[in-house]
Amino acid sequence: QVQLVESGGGLVQAGGSLRLSCAASGRFVSRYTMGWFRQTPGKEREFVAAVTWSGDPLYYAESVKGRFTISGDNVKKTVYLQMNSLKPEDTAVYYCATTPDGRPWYERNVDSWGQGIQVTVSS
């Protein structure tokens, strides 16, 4: 099992920026990819972004395209989410996740979850 630890969340005003980090540890039998989901109370967990095995951006949710940038460091087993031009609707608990390489980024395919980190954007 992979262990994931998120950091970098907090409170920011609308229009501001935050950078989330997720560090993975543990043994891996096969290749995997890393990405982010988010969830607000009363709503479904939403996919945000994911990187390829090599650490390049792969997918972005339409709601964050042009504002968020995901990147990964395969050597360091770390994924980052740079969030710019933040909006109040970006307020959520953000979860780092891993998925076996090649599988679609649906919640049901996630192998490991981080504990989640709060991001709050004030208006």
N, C-alpha and C positions, 0 to 999 in steps of 0.2 A: 504494500500500500504506500502511496505517495502522501507525504505530509506537506501542507501548503500553509504559508504564513503571509498574511497581507499586512501592509503598512502604508501610511501616507494619507489616510482619510482625515476628515475634520470638517470645520465650518468655514464657508467662504461666501462672500457676497456675489450676487448675480454679475456675470461678466468676468469673474475671476477664474483662477486656474488651480488645479491640484494635480499631483502626480502620485498614482498608486503603484506599489510594487508588490510582487508576489514571489516569494522564494520557495522552491521545491526541494525536498530532500527525500532520501530513501533509495531503494534499489528498483531498477526498471528492467523488465525482461524484454520488452519491445519498445519501439518508438512511440511517442505520444506528443500531443500538442497541448498548448496552454491558452487559456482565454478567460474572459470575464462575463459574468451574469450580474444582474441587479434585480432587486425586489423592493417594492414599497408595500406598506400594510394594505391588505385587501386586494392586492393585484397579483397576477401571475408573475413568476420569475421570468425575466426578460434577458435574452441574449444581447450582449453588448459588442464584443469583438474577440477575435482569436488570431493567433499566429500560426505559421507553418512550423514544421519540424526544425527548419533552419532558422527560425526566428523572424521571418518576414510577415508583414500583415497579410491576412487571408480574408477575413470577413469583418464587416462592420454593420451594425444595425442602422437602418435608415435614419433613425432619430439622432444618431451621433456622428454621422458622416460629415466631414468637414470641420468638426470641432474636436473630436477625440483622435488620438494616435496611439496605436498599440505597437509594441516592439518587444523582442525577446532576445535573450542571451542564452544560447543553448549550453555553452560551456559553464556558465554560472547557474544554469537552471532557474532563471529568473525572467519574469515577464513584467512589463511596465504598461501603464495606461496613463498617458498624458491627456488631461481633460482641460480644454480651453473653452472660453466663452460659455461658462457654465450657466445653466438656467435653473430656476426653482424646480422644474419637473425632472431634473437630474437627481434630485434628492432621493436617496435609496441606500439600502445596504448592498454593497458590492461584494461579490463572491468570486474568488479565483477558482479555476477548475481545470482539470485535465481530461483529455479524451484520447483514446487510441488513434494514432495517426491514420488518416483515411476515412474515419467515420464522420458523418455529418454532425454539426454542432447543435444537437438537440439535447435538452436536459436529460432525457432518458439514456443518453450515451455517455454521460459524465461518469468517470471512475472515481475521482477524488474531488472533494470540496474543501475550500478554506473555511475558516470560522465566520468570515464576513467582516466588513469594515464599513462604518457609517460615513456617508458623504451627505452633508447638509448644505444646501444653497439657499441663502436668504434673499428675499426680494427687497 
